[in-house]
Amino acid sequence: MLLYLVPLLLVLVGITIWAGVNAKARLKGQHPPPGQLVDVGGHALHIYCQGEGVPAVVMEAGGGSLSLTWALVQPEVARTTRVCVYDRAGFGWSDPDPRPPTAQHMVEGLHTLLGKSAIQGPYVLVGHSMGGMLMRLYAHQHPEQVVGMVLVDSVHEEQALRFPEPVRQALSILEGQTQRQLGFFSALAAAGIIALDPSRVPVHAKLPQAVAKTHQALLASDEKFFRSLRAEVAASTEISAEVRAAGITTLGNMPLIVLSHGKSDLLPPGLHLSSQALQQFESAWQQLQSELAALSPCGKRIVAEQSGHFIQLDQPELVIGAILQVVNGVRNA
C-alpha cells in the first residue's frame, strides 16, 4: 500500500507547489507598487509621495511594518504638503539589503533614497515605534535637513536597559519563539502555500479593506518579508545599541510632538508576567516617552487615550493633527 501512497503524495506536493508559484505571481501582478523603486546601491527601495508643498513630510514605519501602515494618515496630510512614505529594505515593495540590518544602514538607505528621488528638504520626520528611533538618528546625523518631528509611540534606545528584569527575560524567550515561527512562515511563503489563501495573513483590524488585502498579498507573494523581519528582530538589540552610542541628547529647538499610547498592548498575552511587572513596564515606557519629548525645548507630549501601539490606525486624527501642527509651526517660524 505504501508503494502507491508515496508517489501519490509526491504528486500532491508537486501540484500544491505549482499552484503556489502561480498564486504568488498572480498576487504580485495584482498589487504593483504605487510609488517608484529607486536604486540606493545594489538594491531598490520603494517610496510613494503625495501632495505638494514644503516642508516635505517623510514617514517611517515601525519594526516589521510596511509603508501601508500610514494609509489613513498620508492622504490627509497630503492635502496640506508633500508627504512621502517608504518601505525599509526587505519590506513591502523594497528589495532586501544584502548587508546586515543595522541602524546606520537603514539611515543611509533613507538618506540616499531621498537624494536620488529629488525630494527637496527641509523635512518633517514622522516615525512609529522603531521607526521613531531611526528618525531621531537621521536627524542627529543630518540636522541641516530636519526642521520638525513627530514620534508615534516611539521605541527608545534605552528601554531594554530600563524595563524590569522579568519583562526582559520574557521578551528574550519571546524573541526565540518568534524566530522559529518566522523561519516556518518563510518556508511556507517560499513554497507558495501562504499565497493560496492570503486572507489568513493577520493584519490590523483598522486597515482599510483594500489596503489590508494589499498588505496580505505582499506578505504572501514573497518570503522576503519573513526573512527580513527575522533578521530585524535578531538585530534589534544591536540596533538600539547603535543609537545609544550616537549619544542623542538633543534635537535642537525643532518643533517636536511625541504621541504615546493610552492603552497598553505592547506585550502579547501569554508571557505570564505579574501585575507588578506589567505596571513597572508601562511606567518605564511612559517615562521614556516623556524623555523623548524633552529632547527639544519645543517638545510636546500627547497621550492617545483610545489607542494601543498603532496610534496611526487607532486614532489617525491625532497623528494627522500633530503632523499639521508641526508643519504649520515650521512655516510660521
Contacts in CASP RR format, 6 or more apart in sequence:
PFRMAT RR
TARGET T0000
AUTHOR 0000-0000-0000
METHOD contacts of the structure
MODEL  1
MLLYLVPLLLVLVGITIWAGVNAKARLKGQHPPPGQLVDVGGHALHIYCQ
GEGVPAVVMEAGGGSLSLTWALVQPEVARTTRVCVYDRAGFGWSDPDPRP
PTAQHMVEGLHTLLGKSAIQGPYVLVGHSMGGMLMRLYAHQHPEQVVGMV
LVDSVHEEQALRFPEPVRQALSILEGQTQRQLGFFSALAAAGIIALDPSR
VPVHAKLPQAVAKTHQALLASDEKFFRSLRAEVAASTEISAEVRAAGITT
LGNMPLIVLSHGKSDLLPPGLHLSSQALQQFESAWQQLQSELAALSPCGK
RIVAEQSGHFIQLDQPELVIGAILQVVNGVRNA
16 191 0 8 1.000
16 193 0 8 1.000
16 196 0 8 1.000
17 191 0 8 1.000
17 192 0 8 1.000
19 196 0 8 1.000
20 191 0 8 1.000
20 192 0 8 1.000
20 193 0 8 1.000
20 195 0 8 1.000
20 196 0 8 1.000
21 192 0 8 1.000
23 192 0 8 1.000
23 195 0 8 1.000
23 196 0 8 1.000
23 220 0 8 1.000
23 221 0 8 1.000
24 192 0 8 1.000
24 195 0 8 1.000
24 220 0 8 1.000
24 221 0 8 1.000
24 222 0 8 1.000
25 221 0 8 1.000
26 195 0 8 1.000
27 195 0 8 1.000
27 198 0 8 1.000
27 217 0 8 1.000
27 218 0 8 1.000
27 220 0 8 1.000
27 221 0 8 1.000
28 217 0 8 1.000
28 221 0 8 1.000
28 222 0 8 1.000
30 217 0 8 1.000
31 213 0 8 1.000
31 214 0 8 1.000
31 217 0 8 1.000
31 218 0 8 1.000
31 221 0 8 1.000
33 46 0 8 1.000
33 48 0 8 1.000
33 93 0 8 1.000
34 48 0 8 1.000
35 46 0 8 1.000
35 47 0 8 1.000
35 48 0 8 1.000
35 49 0 8 1.000
35 93 0 8 1.000
36 46 0 8 1.000
36 47 0 8 1.000
36 48 0 8 1.000
36 117 0 8 1.000
37 44 0 8 1.000
37 45 0 8 1.000
37 46 0 8 1.000
37 93 0 8 1.000
37 94 0 8 1.000
37 95 0 8 1.000
38 44 0 8 1.000
38 45 0 8 1.000
38 46 0 8 1.000
38 47 0 8 1.000
38 113 0 8 1.000
38 116 0 8 1.000
38 117 0 8 1.000
39 116 0 8 1.000
40 109 0 8 1.000
40 112 0 8 1.000
40 113 0 8 1.000
40 116 0 8 1.000
41 112 0 8 1.000
42 98 0 8 1.000
43 89 0 8 1.000
43 94 0 8 1.000
43 95 0 8 1.000
43 96 0 8 1.000
43 97 0 8 1.000
43 98 0 8 1.000
44 94 0 8 1.000
44 95 0 8 1.000
45 86 0 8 1.000
45 87 0 8 1.000
45 88 0 8 1.000
45 89 0 8 1.000
45 94 0 8 1.000
45 95 0 8 1.000
45 109 0 8 1.000
45 110 0 8 1.000
45 113 0 8 1.000
46 67 0 8 1.000
46 86 0 8 1.000
46 87 0 8 1.000
46 92 0 8 1.000
46 93 0 8 1.000
46 94 0 8 1.000
47 84 0 8 1.000
47 85 0 8 1.000
47 86 0 8 1.000
47 113 0 8 1.000
47 117 0 8 1.000
47 119 0 8 1.000
48 67 0 8 1.000
48 74 0 8 1.000
48 84 0 8 1.000
48 85 0 8 1.000
48 86 0 8 1.000
49 56 0 8 1.000
49 82 0 8 1.000
49 83 0 8 1.000
49 84 0 8 1.000
49 117 0 8 1.000
49 119 0 8 1.000
50 74 0 8 1.000
50 75 0 8 1.000
50 78 0 8 1.000
50 82 0 8 1.000
50 83 0 8 1.000
50 84 0 8 1.000
51 78 0 8 1.000
51 79 0 8 1.000
51 81 0 8 1.000
51 82 0 8 1.000
51 83 0 8 1.000
52 81 0 8 1.000
52 82 0 8 1.000
53 80 0 8 1.000
53 81 0 8 1.000
53 82 0 8 1.000
54 81 0 8 1.000
54 82 0 8 1.000
54 120 0 8 1.000
54 121 0 8 1.000
54 122 0 8 1.000
55 81 0 8 1.000
55 121 0 8 1.000
55 122 0 8 1.000
55 123 0 8 1.000
55 124 0 8 1.000
55 147 0 8 1.000
55 148 0 8 1.000
55 327 0 8 1.000
55 330 0 8 1.000
55 331 0 8 1.000
56 81 0 8 1.000
56 82 0 8 1.000
56 83 0 8 1.000
56 84 0 8 1.000
56 119 0 8 1.000
56 120 0 8 1.000
56 121 0 8 1.000
56 122 0 8 1.000
56 123 0 8 1.000
56 124 0 8 1.000
57 77 0 8 1.000
57 81 0 8 1.000
57 82 0 8 1.000
57 83 0 8 1.000
57 84 0 8 1.000
57 123 0 8 1.000
57 124 0 8 1.000
57 125 0 8 1.000
57 126 0 8 1.000
57 323 0 8 1.000
57 327 0 8 1.000
58 83 0 8 1.000
58 84 0 8 1.000
58 86 0 8 1.000
58 110 0 8 1.000
58 114 0 8 1.000
58 119 0 8 1.000
58 123 0 8 1.000
58 124 0 8 1.000
58 125 0 8 1.000
58 126 0 8 1.000
59 67 0 8 1.000
59 70 0 8 1.000
59 73 0 8 1.000
59 74 0 8 1.000
59 83 0 8 1.000
59 84 0 8 1.000
59 85 0 8 1.000
59 86 0 8 1.000
59 126 0 8 1.000
59 127 0 8 1.000
59 128 0 8 1.000
60 86 0 8 1.000
60 88 0 8 1.000
60 110 0 8 1.000
60 125 0 8 1.000
60 126 0 8 1.000
60 127 0 8 1.000
60 128 0 8 1.000
60 131 0 8 1.000
60 132 0 8 1.000
60 134 0 8 1.000
60 135 0 8 1.000
61 67 0 8 1.000
61 69 0 8 1.000
61 70 0 8 1.000
61 85 0 8 1.000
61 87 0 8 1.000
61 88 0 8 1.000
61 91 0 8 1.000
61 127 0 8 1.000
61 128 0 8 1.000
61 129 0 8 1.000
61 131 0 8 1.000
62 69 0 8 1.000
62 127 0 8 1.000
62 128 0 8 1.000
62 129 0 8 1.000
62 130 0 8 1.000
62 131 0 8 1.000
62 132 0 8 1.000
63 129 0 8 1.000
63 130 0 8 1.000
63 131 0 8 1.000
63 229 0 8 1.000
63 232 0 8 1.000
64 91 0 8 1.000
64 225 0 8 1.000
64 228 0 8 1.000
64 229 0 8 1.000
64 232 0 8 1.000
65 91 0 8 1.000
65 128 0 8 1.000
65 129 0 8 1.000
66 87 0 8 1.000
66 91 0 8 1.000
66 92 0 8 1.000
66 215 0 8 1.000
66 218 0 8 1.000
67 85 0 8 1.000
67 86 0 8 1.000
67 87 0 8 1.000
67 92 0 8 1.000
68 92 0 8 1.000
68 207 0 8 1.000
68 211 0 8 1.000
68 214 0 8 1.000
68 215 0 8 1.000
69 128 0 8 1.000
69 204 0 8 1.000
69 207 0 8 1.000
69 310 0 8 1.000
69 312 0 8 1.000
69 313 0 8 1.000
70 85 0 8 1.000
70 312 0 8 1.000
71 207 0 8 1.000
71 208 0 8 1.000
71 211 0 8 1.000
72 206 0 8 1.000
72 208 0 8 1.000
72 312 0 8 1.000
72 313 0 8 1.000
72 316 0 8 1.000
73 312 0 8 1.000
73 316 0 8 1.000
73 319 0 8 1.000
73 320 0 8 1.000
73 323 0 8 1.000
74 83 0 8 1.000
74 85 0 8 1.000
76 316 0 8 1.000
76 320 0 8 1.000
77 83 0 8 1.000
77 320 0 8 1.000
77 323 0 8 1.000
77 324 0 8 1.000
77 327 0 8 1.000
80 324 0 8 1.000
80 327 0 8 1.000
81 327 0 8 1.000
82 119 0 8 1.000
83 323 0 8 1.000
84 114 0 8 1.000
84 117 0 8 1.000
84 119 0 8 1.000
86 94 0 8 1.000
86 110 0 8 1.000
86 113 0 8 1.000
87 93 0 8 1.000
87 94 0 8 1.000
88 94 0 8 1.000
88 106 0 8 1.000
88 228 0 8 1.000
89 95 0 8 1.000
89 96 0 8 1.000
89 97 0 8 1.000
89 101 0 8 1.000
89 105 0 8 1.000
89 106 0 8 1.000
89 109 0 8 1.000
89 228 0 8 1.000
90 96 0 8 1.000
90 97 0 8 1.000
90 224 0 8 1.000
90 225 0 8 1.000
90 227 0 8 1.000
90 228 0 8 1.000
91 225 0 8 1.000
91 228 0 8 1.000
91 229 0 8 1.000
92 218 0 8 1.000
92 225 0 8 1.000
93 218 0 8 1.000
95 224 0 8 1.000
96 224 0 8 1.000
96 227 0 8 1.000
96 228 0 8 1.000
97 105 0 8 1.000
99 105 0 8 1.000
100 231 0 8 1.000
100 235 0 8 1.000
101 228 0 8 1.000
101 231 0 8 1.000
101 232 0 8 1.000
101 235 0 8 1.000
101 239 0 8 1.000
102 235 0 8 1.000
102 238 0 8 1.000
102 239 0 8 1.000
102 242 0 8 1.000
103 133 0 8 1.000
103 134 0 8 1.000
103 137 0 8 1.000
103 239 0 8 1.000
103 242 0 8 1.000
103 243 0 8 1.000
104 242 0 8 1.000
106 134 0 8 1.000
107 134 0 8 1.000
107 137 0 8 1.000
107 138 0 8 1.000
107 141 0 8 1.000
110 134 0 8 1.000
110 138 0 8 1.000
111 138 0 8 1.000
111 141 0 8 1.000
111 142 0 8 1.000
114 121 0 8 1.000
114 123 0 8 1.000
121 145 0 8 1.000
122 145 0 8 1.000
122 146 0 8 1.000
122 147 0 8 1.000
122 330 0 8 1.000
123 145 0 8 1.000
123 146 0 8 1.000
123 147 0 8 1.000
123 148 0 8 1.000
124 146 0 8 1.000
124 147 0 8 1.000
124 148 0 8 1.000
124 149 0 8 1.000
124 150 0 8 1.000
124 323 0 8 1.000
124 326 0 8 1.000
124 327 0 8 1.000
124 330 0 8 1.000
125 135 0 8 1.000
125 138 0 8 1.000
125 139 0 8 1.000
125 146 0 8 1.000
125 148 0 8 1.000
125 149 0 8 1.000
125 150 0 8 1.000
126 135 0 8 1.000
126 149 0 8 1.000
126 150 0 8 1.000
126 151 0 8 1.000
126 152 0 8 1.000
126 319 0 8 1.000
126 323 0 8 1.000
127 134 0 8 1.000
127 135 0 8 1.000
127 150 0 8 1.000
127 151 0 8 1.000
127 152 0 8 1.000
127 154 0 8 1.000
128 152 0 8 1.000
128 153 0 8 1.000
128 154 0 8 1.000
128 310 0 8 1.000
128 311 0 8 1.000
128 312 0 8 1.000
129 152 0 8 1.000
129 153 0 8 1.000
129 154 0 8 1.000
129 155 0 8 1.000
129 309 0 8 1.000
130 155 0 8 1.000
130 236 0 8 1.000
130 239 0 8 1.000
131 154 0 8 1.000
131 155 0 8 1.000
132 151 0 8 1.000
132 152 0 8 1.000
132 154 0 8 1.000
132 155 0 8 1.000
133 154 0 8 1.000
133 155 0 8 1.000
133 156 0 8 1.000
133 157 0 8 1.000
133 239 0 8 1.000
133 240 0 8 1.000
133 243 0 8 1.000
134 243 0 8 1.000
135 149 0 8 1.000
135 151 0 8 1.000
136 149 0 8 1.000
136 151 0 8 1.000
136 154 0 8 1.000
136 243 0 8 1.000
136 248 0 8 1.000
136 251 0 8 1.000
136 292 0 8 1.000
136 295 0 8 1.000
137 242 0 8 1.000
137 243 0 8 1.000
137 246 0 8 1.000
137 248 0 8 1.000
138 146 0 8 1.000
139 146 0 8 1.000
139 148 0 8 1.000
139 149 0 8 1.000
139 251 0 8 1.000
139 254 0 8 1.000
140 246 0 8 1.000
140 247 0 8 1.000
140 248 0 8 1.000
140 251 0 8 1.000
141 246 0 8 1.000
143 252 0 8 1.000
146 254 0 8 1.000
147 254 0 8 1.000
147 255 0 8 1.000
147 330 0 8 1.000
148 254 0 8 1.000
148 255 0 8 1.000
148 256 0 8 1.000
148 326 0 8 1.000
148 330 0 8 1.000
149 251 0 8 1.000
149 254 0 8 1.000
149 255 0 8 1.000
149 256 0 8 1.000
149 257 0 8 1.000
149 296 0 8 1.000
149 326 0 8 1.000
150 256 0 8 1.000
150 257 0 8 1.000
150 258 0 8 1.000
150 259 0 8 1.000
150 319 0 8 1.000
150 322 0 8 1.000
150 323 0 8 1.000
150 326 0 8 1.000
151 256 0 8 1.000
151 257 0 8 1.000
151 258 0 8 1.000
151 259 0 8 1.000
151 292 0 8 1.000
152 259 0 8 1.000
152 311 0 8 1.000
152 312 0 8 1.000
152 319 0 8 1.000
153 259 0 8 1.000
153 260 0 8 1.000
153 261 0 8 1.000
153 289 0 8 1.000
153 304 0 8 1.000
153 307 0 8 1.000
153 308 0 8 1.000
153 309 0 8 1.000
153 310 0 8 1.000
153 311 0 8 1.000
154 258 0 8 1.000
154 289 0 8 1.000
154 292 0 8 1.000
155 240 0 8 1.000
156 288 0 8 1.000
156 289 0 8 1.000
156 291 0 8 1.000
156 292 0 8 1.000
157 240 0 8 1.000
157 241 0 8 1.000
157 243 0 8 1.000
157 244 0 8 1.000
157 248 0 8 1.000
158 240 0 8 1.000
158 244 0 8 1.000
158 288 0 8 1.000
159 240 0 8 1.000
159 284 0 8 1.000
159 285 0 8 1.000
159 288 0 8 1.000
160 168 0 8 1.000
160 237 0 8 1.000
160 240 0 8 1.000
162 284 0 8 1.000
162 287 0 8 1.000
162 288 0 8 1.000
163 171 0 8 1.000
163 280 0 8 1.000
163 281 0 8 1.000
163 284 0 8 1.000
164 277 0 8 1.000
164 280 0 8 1.000
164 281 0 8 1.000
164 284 0 8 1.000
166 273 0 8 1.000
166 274 0 8 1.000
166 277 0 8 1.000
167 267 0 8 1.000
167 271 0 8 1.000
167 273 0 8 1.000
167 277 0 8 1.000
167 280 0 8 1.000
167 281 0 8 1.000
170 267 0 8 1.000
170 271 0 8 1.000
170 272 0 8 1.000
170 273 0 8 1.000
174 268 0 8 1.000
174 271 0 8 1.000
175 233 0 8 1.000
175 234 0 8 1.000
175 236 0 8 1.000
178 233 0 8 1.000
179 230 0 8 1.000
179 233 0 8 1.000
179 234 0 8 1.000
182 226 0 8 1.000
182 227 0 8 1.000
182 229 0 8 1.000
182 230 0 8 1.000
182 233 0 8 1.000
183 226 0 8 1.000
183 230 0 8 1.000
185 194 0 8 1.000
185 226 0 8 1.000
186 223 0 8 1.000
186 226 0 8 1.000
186 227 0 8 1.000
186 230 0 8 1.000
187 223 0 8 1.000
188 194 0 8 1.000
189 195 0 8 1.000
189 219 0 8 1.000
189 220 0 8 1.000
189 221 0 8 1.000
189 222 0 8 1.000
189 223 0 8 1.000
189 225 0 8 1.000
189 226 0 8 1.000
190 223 0 8 1.000
192 220 0 8 1.000
194 200 0 8 1.000
194 201 0 8 1.000
194 219 0 8 1.000
194 220 0 8 1.000
195 220 0 8 1.000
195 221 0 8 1.000
198 213 0 8 1.000
198 216 0 8 1.000
198 217 0 8 1.000
198 219 0 8 1.000
198 220 0 8 1.000
198 221 0 8 1.000
199 216 0 8 1.000
201 215 0 8 1.000
201 216 0 8 1.000
201 219 0 8 1.000
201 220 0 8 1.000
203 212 0 8 1.000
203 215 0 8 1.000
203 216 0 8 1.000
204 212 0 8 1.000
204 310 0 8 1.000
204 313 0 8 1.000
206 310 0 8 1.000
206 313 0 8 1.000
206 314 0 8 1.000
207 215 0 8 1.000
207 313 0 8 1.000
218 225 0 8 1.000
219 225 0 8 1.000
219 226 0 8 1.000
232 239 0 8 1.000
248 295 0 8 1.000
249 295 0 8 1.000
250 295 0 8 1.000
250 296 0 8 1.000
251 295 0 8 1.000
251 296 0 8 1.000
252 295 0 8 1.000
252 296 0 8 1.000
252 297 0 8 1.000
253 296 0 8 1.000
253 297 0 8 1.000
253 298 0 8 1.000
254 296 0 8 1.000
254 298 0 8 1.000
255 296 0 8 1.000
255 298 0 8 1.000
255 299 0 8 1.000
255 325 0 8 1.000
255 326 0 8 1.000
255 329 0 8 1.000
255 330 0 8 1.000
256 293 0 8 1.000
256 295 0 8 1.000
256 296 0 8 1.000
256 298 0 8 1.000
256 299 0 8 1.000
256 300 0 8 1.000
256 326 0 8 1.000
257 293 0 8 1.000
257 299 0 8 1.000
257 300 0 8 1.000
257 301 0 8 1.000
257 302 0 8 1.000
257 322 0 8 1.000
257 325 0 8 1.000
257 326 0 8 1.000
258 289 0 8 1.000
258 290 0 8 1.000
258 292 0 8 1.000
258 293 0 8 1.000
258 299 0 8 1.000
258 300 0 8 1.000
258 301 0 8 1.000
258 302 0 8 1.000
259 301 0 8 1.000
259 302 0 8 1.000
259 303 0 8 1.000
259 304 0 8 1.000
259 311 0 8 1.000
259 318 0 8 1.000
259 319 0 8 1.000
259 322 0 8 1.000
260 285 0 8 1.000
260 286 0 8 1.000
260 289 0 8 1.000
260 301 0 8 1.000
260 302 0 8 1.000
260 303 0 8 1.000
260 304 0 8 1.000
261 303 0 8 1.000
261 304 0 8 1.000
261 307 0 8 1.000
261 308 0 8 1.000
261 309 0 8 1.000
261 311 0 8 1.000
262 303 0 8 1.000
262 304 0 8 1.000
262 305 0 8 1.000
262 306 0 8 1.000
262 307 0 8 1.000
262 308 0 8 1.000
263 305 0 8 1.000
263 306 0 8 1.000
263 307 0 8 1.000
263 308 0 8 1.000
263 314 0 8 1.000
264 278 0 8 1.000
264 282 0 8 1.000
264 285 0 8 1.000
264 308 0 8 1.000
265 308 0 8 1.000
265 309 0 8 1.000
266 281 0 8 1.000
266 285 0 8 1.000
266 309 0 8 1.000
267 273 0 8 1.000
267 278 0 8 1.000
267 281 0 8 1.000
273 281 0 8 1.000
289 301 0 8 1.000
290 301 0 8 1.000
292 301 0 8 1.000
293 299 0 8 1.000
293 300 0 8 1.000
293 301 0 8 1.000
302 318 0 8 1.000
302 322 0 8 1.000
304 311 0 8 1.000
304 314 0 8 1.000
304 315 0 8 1.000
304 318 0 8 1.000
306 314 0 8 1.000
306 315 0 8 1.000
307 314 0 8 1.000
307 315 0 8 1.000
307 318 0 8 1.000
308 314 0 8 1.000
311 318 0 8 1.000
311 319 0 8 1.000
312 319 0 8 1.000
END
